[in-house]
Amino acid sequence: MTVLTSPLEDATTLTTLTKLDSHLSDVDSVKSGSETDETDKLKRENNGSDRPKPVPQSKPLFREEQRGIWTLYYTVSEGWKVPLPTLVYEWNTGKIKSALRDLWRFIREVFSLGPLALTIYFASWIVSSILPSLRLKNDSDLLNLAEKALAGRIQRTEAITEFRRIVIEYVVALVVGYVVRKLKTRSSSIVERRVALHFDTKLLSVRSRLELGPTEDPAIESKISRVTGYSSEAWSSLSSIIDILSSTGEVIAIASILKGQLISPEGVNLFGIWALISPLVSELHGHGDGKVFYAKITNQNWIRMEAFSQLGNWNCYKKEILSSGLEEYINSEYARAMSKLGDLTTKNPAYVWSSDEGWFGLGEFSQLLDTVPLLFCTWSAVHSSSGASLAAMIRTQQTSSAARSAIWSLLFKGRDLFSLFRTITTLYEVLQMKPGIEDGHVIYPDEEHTDQKGMAIEFKGVSFGYPSAPNKALNNLSFKIEPGQLCVIVGENGCGKSTTINLINRLYDCNSGEIYIDGRPIRDYKVSTLRAAGNIMYQDYHHFPFTIKENILMGRPDSENPDIDIENAAKLGGAYDFIQKLPLGLETNLEPKSTGYASIACGESDQEKFKSIGEIEKPVKLSGGEWQRLAISRTYMKNSEKTRLLCYDEPSASLDPKAEADMFERLRNLRGEKTMIFVTHRFGHLTKHADLIIYISEGSVIEQGTHKSLLAQGGEYAKMYNIQSEAFTARSRGVAAALLAVSVGSASYVAGSLYPPTTLQLINPPPAPPAPTFGTQEAEIYTAALEENLQNLPLTKELRQRQGWYESRPYQNYPEERRRHSLTSGTLRGPGKLALPPLVFAKEDESEAIVIIHVGRSLCGHDGIVHGGLLATLLDETLARNAILNLPSKVGVTANLSVNYRAPARADQFITIHTRLDKANGRKVTVSGTIASVETKEVLTEATALFIQPKYAHLLNVHGEVEKLLGARNNTTSQEVGPDGAKKQVKVPQEAAV
């Protein structure tokens, strides 16, 4: 179900489904009529037993409410609720007690990290929350003194003394405020760093030990992402707690210091009390419409209108319509459906609450709160014979406004209190997570097999399926490998070969059957000792973000002679020669973490000056074979006397034939000393030397034996071997022909055909774009070519086919006076930068948008890599569009932006910025988005952001202007693009996008 907010104040038709009772009675009748059949069926399904299987949960029943063309569905069991935040209903007494215990535990743990720093930080917040009330009191005393002096009700000497006292209090408040701000800044940085590092260290310890199974569980992954989504969720929680306490202190300070002014005999007490309770009333009113429902358009007239509008406007239907003479029929049916639709509202119920409160709602009345106390005091002064105090009038205005502002602040921060509790509870749930695999008690190897060489492995009827996969990867798999044997596991892609290695290393436990290591169930062994005896190279190996030396050392960090062992491992793995050619050799960091950037103010000449600094963080490009040789070197580093099992999953996938032969020759020399398992789908000279070949298909063993015996059988192995042999022979003939072509033809043509397009671009990159100067012929030609490419992208065509989406180019016609405030349409506009106005595709309810942008080479912080700061800015502007269109007044500011750079963004390519609405709650909207390459679809950057609408933004009344600037759908004629790319003018209703 979709969580939406809907007002129920207007006069709408509320219909409780009369079909519910009849539906239930129909179910009863059907049940009684088929009871015998169901009983017989139950017995058959349970092998003759009458015991019923667990009954699946029944489908929920709904009541309907019609809202214009929309139908709202409410669950019948919900009932009416008191207008309080929805989360309140999810918490019972037990949960609240548990949350409070976790909160107290959290506070104690944080306090132990630095009692002095935290005390100073907490005290500075409390003092800063009281200072506004003291300043307000001083203002009030100063007004009283001025009034008495002007009226002659105080002697000059006494007035001067009183004035000096007030000035001293002013100065003291200013000095205290200055000191408190400095203490708060200094202490907050210390506390933040300690809290963040403390909990980040704990989370790292837990996450690094988690097995693969728990990390693939959506529920566990959701908890982990909740507490690790930002740089430090623990610090955010602590900051939220102090914010709430600070706001509470501010409210108490105002109520205690100014209670005589809020409730006084001067006739303004009513408005003083109203200043305190009005925010509470408004808050309850704001949550009163928070109901859970599902909404969809059910009015057939509107649906029919949209269908005929599409039929008449889209060019893809032109041939059939014109050939069949349907023009008049389309227009008459459209007019008939429009007539039947009448004046029914088409507004989305999720967004009606902000404007549909009747003729005069609480929202309008709240706007008078700042004025009413002053009006009342003035009225009293005009009609009272005793006269009124001007100071009292100003005091009333100030105190009511200050009290209301403080209470609003407390309520705003208190809204997330239950979410804060949940975050802290989830934090400790994650910190208490166990690895996920039950550890054994036997140290490998056991006493009986201490002197044995190699490892005996046996699978007996093993079946296994990955948690997130619907089908089993292994199905009744059985085989046995003797100690010291060389075993090759072959089969087609996806047959379960790699899964077998995962189970041997106990990354997962099988669902059924048993795995034996040296004759003992694998679950009996301690996981750490079993893995220490194995040396495994996975197909999807990764290079760690350290130097080459440290990467190889990761194979055996406890090496006694690391320098010698690393050099030997590099030589055995075939990586030593190319490592020596690198400028820093083993100390080279192939993929350093990029942290530097040039500021936006830097011009091209400035960036050239800083180029040498940025070169240090440039990644080193290696071929696929070189990367694989480094991975093999790391496995050689791990190889020691303790190692009993060597497993290689597709170890030669990126190696040339000579390197492959050399590697297999070195490994075959270890035969008899260690058990060796090779997983591959390529048959070659390795299978000829194997002691055992296991052919797996669809998770089961269908053949096993030696190379000769399997060829003699003429089964699946023999068929696959012969196919690959024929392909190798044909490839050899093709290579010979290619060499002949090289000798008599164009060498560049042959070389170009051998490289994939992306590699060829790196070798011979396209010419740089023209200088970012508008109006030149080169710029026009370059921009026109890019625009043609954009329109012909498969993604562009696919998005134009999506139902419920619309297309716009909001930055194309940006007013000149607004360009200086936008990077997208102003500073970065032009060839070589952002050459084209972004192409925006958005859902009609503005819950999701996809923006296609071309990034040029002039945006690079490093050669060929787009500046990370610019990517963050592009994300911020695009997320803002999605967020602002979901704010009531269409005005908002970025309150929080969290960016995660996942991969470098190559320049001179099309990228997509995909944004989604995560949560819309009144004046707060949370959105998330990703930047991805259109060509490779790789996610380059991801971000989440919180946007907040300023308190009085509704007074700006800029709905229409903002919607027009952002290219949102509205009630006027707008441009739409059909599946064939043709544009047309259509009238669209004002819906969720507003």
Buried (B, 14 or more C-beta within 10 A) or exposed (E): EEBBBBBBBEEBEEEEBEEEEEEEEEEEEEEEEEEEEEEEEBEEEEEEEEEEEEEEEEEEBBBBBBBBBBBBBBBEEBEEBEBEBBBEEEBEEEBEEBBEEBBEEBBEBBEEBBEEBBEBBBBBBBBBBBBBBBBBBBBBBBBBBBBBBEEEEBEEEEBEEBBEEBEEBBEEBEEBBEEBEEBBEBBBEBBBBBBBBBBBEBBEEBBEEBBEBBEBBEEBEEBBEBBBBBEBBBBBBBBBBBBBBBBBBBBBBBBEBBEEBBBBEBBBBEBBBBBBEBBEEBBBBBBBBBBBBBBEBBBEBBEBBBBBBBBBBBBBBEEEBEEEEBEEEBEEBBEBBBEBBEEBBBBBBBBBBBBBBEEEBBBEBBEEBEEBBBEBBEEBBEEEEEEBBBBBBBBBBBBBBBBBBBBBBBBBBBBBBBBBBBBBBBBBBBEEBEBBBEEBEBEBBBEEBEEBEBBBBBBBEBBBBBEEEEEBBBBBBEBBBBBBBBBBBBBEEEBBBBBBBBBBBBBBBBEEBEBBBBEBEBBBBBBEBBBBBBBBBBBEBEBBEBBBBBBBBEBBEEBEEBEEBBBBBBBBBBBBEBBEEBEEEBEBBBBBEBEEBBEEEBEEEEBEEBEEEBEEBBEBEBEEBBBBBBBBBBBBBBBBEBBBBBBBBBBBBBBEEEBBBBBBEBBBEBBBBBBBBBBBBBBBEBBEBBBBBBBBBBBBBBBBBBBEEBBEEEBBBBEBBEEBEEEEEEEEEEEEEBEEBEEEEEEEEEEEEEEEEEEBBEEEEEEEBBEBEEEEEEBEEBBEEBBEEBEEBEBBEEBBEEEEBBBBEBBEEBEEEEBEEBBBBBBBBBBBBBBBBBBBBBBBBBBBBBBBBBBBBBBBBBEBBBBBBBBBBBBBBBBBBBBBBBBBBBBBEBEEBBBEBEEBBBBBBBBBBBBBBBEBBBBBBBBBBBBBBBEEEEBBBBBBBBBBBBEEBBEEEBBBEBBBBBBBBBBEEBEBBBBEBBEBEBEBBBBBBB
